[in-house]
Amino acid sequence: MQRVRSEPAIQAADILAMIGGGVLGLALGFVAGGSVGRVNSRRIALAVERWRSHRTPHATRVWTEEDAERLEARVLDALSRDVILARRPIRVRVLGMALVELSGRVSHVSEVALAGDIVQEVDGVDTVLNHLLVTGVDETVVAVPGPSTPRAARG
């Protein structure tokens, strides 16, 4: 009878070959992605910067005009995705960091609340100043001259 010597299923050389293949695959994928345009060092740097900026509190961030334009674009996109609000003349103004003002006219009272709710859900918006007016309801009333005493009192 012969004794069979069992060897380990995976040897150290096999593990090193697998690790080397994985590293080589990642490196080739990064280079190929950079040439195609999907993944490159600039996009990774921008993603890291966005991640860092979300981690810092608002008090330490510097608010720029570019940030305001991006926020305004996100708010306008959110409003245009709603079927009803997309047809309303709503103006969006970014007044400061995470502060958005809505102005214009809508047709129904429920649209005022809907616009405020939609804008409040946009990433980067903390406060919404909703100055939307309802057509027909928020019209100014002109005083009509008339008698100073009620008709019933005049007898």
Long-range contacts (C-beta under 8 A, 24 or more apart in sequence): 58-97, 58-98, 58-126, 61-97, 63-96, 63-97, 67-97, 68-94, 69-94, 70-124, 71-98, 71-100, 71-122, 71-124, 71-125, 72-100, 74-122, 74-123, 74-124, 75-100, 75-119, 75-122, 75-125, 78-118, 78-119, 78-121, 78-122, 79-115, 79-118, 79-119, 82-114, 82-118, 84-111, 84-114, 85-111, 85-114, 85-115, 85-118, 88-115, 90-115, 90-132, 92-119, 95-129, 98-124, 98-125, 98-126, 98-127, 99-126, 99-127, 99-129, 100-125, 100-127, 100-128, 100-129, 101-128, 101-129, 101-131, 102-128, 102-129, 102-130, 102-131, 102-132, 103-131, 103-132, 104-132, 104-133, 105-132, 105-133, 105-134, 105-135, 106-132, 106-133, 106-134, 106-135, 107-134, 107-135, 108-134, 109-134, 109-137
